[in-house]
Amino acid sequence: MRVRAFTQHDLSALTDLTIDTFRPFYEDSFRPLMGDAVFAVQHSNWRDDYRKQVAELHAPAHRTYVAIAEAEGTIAGYVAWSVAPARKKGEITILAVSNRHRRHHVGATLCEHAFEQMRALGAEVVEIGTGGDQFHAPARALYEALGCTALPLTVYFRQL
């Protein structure tokens, strides 16, 4: 596996990977749990939201970065992060690994790469967020294995 910097040529593949990665959360977890009314308000345009977000992730002038993991001649995953040097803080924005490359240390490698880059830019602390549902259990396990400490947080939704 090789970790490299993002290029504009990667944008379409990263957008597709992001949508493929998070489709099960939105369609198979969030929608059934919350119902169609809450889903429609909260995440009905999630694919378009990702198309816009992924296109804006890599902007070094704004201290936001993307790194790509390649394996077997294809994009295995990517990590996006930002750094706020004045606060000495970094944040992982998105971590996405293709189904085919999960459980092969791609996520850990990408996170460690981002951590190293953040340290080089003055960060002393990193924040990584994820969900508390079953879909996000592998992400929680990864972040705990990387030495991160969870902050319990509960978010409630209700149709009015």
LOFIMAR-793242 format. One record per residue (C-alpha): y negated, x negated, z negated; chain. Coordinates in nm, 2 decimals, padded with zeros to 4 digits, always signed. Example, Ala and Ser with C-alpha at 12.3 -4.5 7.8 and 13.67 -1.06 7.14 Angstrom:
// LOFIMAR-793242
<<+00.45; -01.23; -00.78>; "A">;
<<+00.11; -01.37; -00.71>; "A">;
// end
This chain:
// LOFIMAR-793242
<<+00.00; +00.00; +00.00>; "A">;
<<-00.35; -00.12; +00.08>; "A">;
<<-00.67; +00.01; -00.07>; "A">;
<<-00.98; -00.01; +00.16>; "A">;
<<-01.33; +00.12; +00.18>; "A">;
<<-01.41; +00.46; +00.34>; "A">;
<<-01.54; +00.47; +00.70>; "A">;
<<-01.69; +00.78; +00.88>; "A">;
<<-01.37; +00.78; +01.09>; "A">;
<<-01.18; +00.89; +00.78>; "A">;
<<-01.38; +01.21; +00.72>; "A">;
<<-01.16; +01.46; +00.90>; "A">;
<<-00.84; +01.32; +00.76>; "A">;
<<-00.98; +01.32; +00.40>; "A">;
<<-01.11; +01.68; +00.44>; "A">;
<<-00.77; +01.79; +00.56>; "A">;
<<-00.59; +01.60; +00.28>; "A">;
<<-00.83; +01.76; +00.02>; "A">;
<<-00.76; +02.11; +00.15>; "A">;
<<-00.38; +02.05; +00.16>; "A">;
<<-00.38; +01.90; -00.19>; "A">;
<<-00.58; +02.17; -00.36>; "A">;
<<-00.46; +02.48; -00.16>; "A">;
<<-00.17; +02.54; -00.41>; "A">;
<<-00.42; +02.55; -00.70>; "A">;
<<-00.66; +02.80; -00.54>; "A">;
<<-00.40; +03.02; -00.37>; "A">;
<<-00.09; +03.00; -00.59>; "A">;
<<-00.24; +02.94; -00.93>; "A">;
<<-00.61; +03.04; -00.97>; "A">;
<<-00.60; +03.36; -00.75>; "A">;
<<-00.29; +03.51; -00.91>; "A">;
<<-00.40; +03.42; -01.26>; "A">;
<<-00.76; +03.55; -01.22>; "A">;
<<-00.71; +03.83; -00.96>; "A">;
<<-00.88; +03.88; -00.63>; "A">;
<<-01.22; +04.00; -00.77>; "A">;
<<-01.28; +03.69; -00.98>; "A">;
<<-01.13; +03.47; -00.70>; "A">;
<<-01.37; +03.62; -00.45>; "A">;
<<-01.67; +03.54; -00.66>; "A">;
<<-01.56; +03.20; -00.79>; "A">;
<<-01.37; +03.03; -00.51>; "A">;
<<-01.34; +03.25; -00.20>; "A">;
<<-01.49; +02.98; +00.02>; "A">;
<<-01.31; +02.69; -00.14>; "A">;
<<-01.21; +02.54; +00.20>; "A">;
<<-01.57; +02.54; +00.32>; "A">;
<<-01.69; +02.41; -00.01>; "A">;
<<-01.45; +02.11; +00.03>; "A">;
<<-01.56; +02.05; +00.39>; "A">;
<<-01.92; +02.01; +00.26>; "A">;
<<-01.83; +01.82; -00.05>; "A">;
<<-01.60; +01.56; +00.11>; "A">;
<<-01.87; +01.49; +00.38>; "A">;
<<-02.11; +01.40; +00.11>; "A">;
<<-01.88; +01.19; -00.12>; "A">;
<<-01.96; +00.85; +00.02>; "A">;
<<-02.32; +00.76; -00.02>; "A">;
<<-02.36; +00.41; -00.17>; "A">;
<<-02.74; +00.44; -00.17>; "A">;
<<-02.68; +00.72; -00.43>; "A">;
<<-02.41; +00.52; -00.61>; "A">;
<<-02.12; +00.74; -00.48>; "A">;
<<-01.82; +00.58; -00.33>; "A">;
<<-01.48; +00.65; -00.17>; "A">;
<<-01.18; +00.43; -00.14>; "A">;
<<-00.87; +00.50; +00.07>; "A">;
<<-00.51; +00.41; +00.00>; "A">;
<<-00.30; +00.35; +00.32>; "A">;
<<+00.08; +00.34; +00.32>; "A">;
<<+00.33; +00.34; +00.60>; "A">;
<<+00.04; +00.35; +00.86>; "A">;
<<-00.12; +00.67; +00.72>; "A">;
<<-00.37; +00.77; +00.45>; "A">;
<<-00.17; +00.82; +00.13>; "A">;
<<-00.47; +00.93; -00.08>; "A">;
<<-00.82; +00.87; -00.18>; "A">;
<<-01.05; +00.85; -00.48>; "A">;
<<-01.42; +00.93; -00.49>; "A">;
<<-01.64; +00.82; -00.78>; "A">;
<<-02.00; +00.77; -00.89>; "A">;
<<-02.18; +00.54; -01.12>; "A">;
<<-02.48; +00.58; -01.34>; "A">;
<<-02.56; +00.22; -01.44>; "A">;
<<-02.84; +00.32; -01.68>; "A">;
<<-02.60; +00.54; -01.87>; "A">;
<<-02.32; +00.28; -01.83>; "A">;
<<-02.10; +00.56; -01.71>; "A">;
<<-01.88; +00.62; -01.41>; "A">;
<<-01.71; +00.94; -01.30>; "A">;
<<-01.41; +01.01; -01.08>; "A">;
<<-01.52; +01.30; -00.86>; "A">;
<<-01.20; +01.36; -00.66>; "A">;
<<-00.85; +01.21; -00.66>; "A">;
<<-00.62; +01.34; -00.38>; "A">;
<<-00.28; +01.21; -00.29>; "A">;
<<-00.07; +01.34; -00.01>; "A">;
<<+00.26; +01.52; -00.10>; "A">;
<<+00.46; +01.26; +00.07>; "A">;
<<+00.31; +00.98; -00.14>; "A">;
<<+00.31; +01.13; -00.48>; "A">;
<<+00.51; +00.97; -00.75>; "A">;
<<+00.46; +00.63; -00.58>; "A">;
<<+00.17; +00.50; -00.80>; "A">;
<<-00.09; +00.58; -00.54>; "A">;
<<-00.31; +00.78; -00.78>; "A">;
<<-00.29; +00.51; -01.05>; "A">;
<<-00.37; +00.24; -00.80>; "A">;
<<-00.67; +00.43; -00.67>; "A">;
<<-00.80; +00.50; -01.02>; "A">;
<<-00.76; +00.14; -01.13>; "A">;
<<-00.95; +00.04; -00.81>; "A">;
<<-01.23; +00.28; -00.89>; "A">;
<<-01.24; +00.16; -01.25>; "A">;
<<-01.27; -00.20; -01.14>; "A">;
<<-01.56; -00.11; -00.90>; "A">;
<<-01.73; +00.09; -01.17>; "A">;
<<-01.71; -00.20; -01.42>; "A">;
<<-01.86; -00.43; -01.15>; "A">;
<<-02.15; -00.18; -01.12>; "A">;
<<-02.22; -00.18; -01.50>; "A">;
<<-02.01; +00.12; -01.62>; "A">;
<<-01.85; +00.09; -01.96>; "A">;
<<-01.71; +00.45; -01.98>; "A">;
<<-01.54; +00.67; -01.72>; "A">;
<<-01.51; +01.05; -01.71>; "A">;
<<-01.23; +01.22; -01.52>; "A">;
<<-01.19; +01.60; -01.53>; "A">;
<<-00.90; +01.82; -01.44>; "A">;
<<-00.76; +02.16; -01.51>; "A">;
<<-00.54; +02.27; -01.80>; "A">;
<<-00.31; +02.48; -01.58>; "A">;
<<+00.04; +02.38; -01.46>; "A">;
<<-00.09; +02.27; -01.12>; "A">;
<<-00.30; +02.00; -01.28>; "A">;
<<-00.02; +01.88; -01.52>; "A">;
<<+00.06; +01.57; -01.31>; "A">;
<<-00.31; +01.47; -01.31>; "A">;
<<-00.33; +01.50; -01.69>; "A">;
<<-00.02; +01.29; -01.73>; "A">;
<<-00.17; +01.02; -01.50>; "A">;
<<-00.50; +01.01; -01.68>; "A">;
<<-00.33; +00.98; -02.01>; "A">;
<<-00.10; +00.70; -01.88>; "A">;
<<-00.42; +00.53; -01.77>; "A">;
<<-00.55; +00.54; -02.13>; "A">;
<<-00.79; +00.83; -02.10>; "A">;
<<-00.84; +01.07; -02.39>; "A">;
<<-00.85; +01.44; -02.32>; "A">;
<<-01.13; +01.66; -02.45>; "A">;
<<-00.99; +02.01; -02.50>; "A">;
<<-01.20; +02.26; -02.31>; "A">;
<<-01.14; +02.62; -02.24>; "A">;
<<-01.31; +02.83; -01.97>; "A">;
<<-01.28; +03.21; -01.96>; "A">;
<<-01.34; +03.45; -01.67>; "A">;
<<-01.36; +03.82; -01.68>; "A">;
<<-01.43; +04.08; -01.41>; "A">;
<<-01.73; +04.29; -01.50>; "A">;
// end
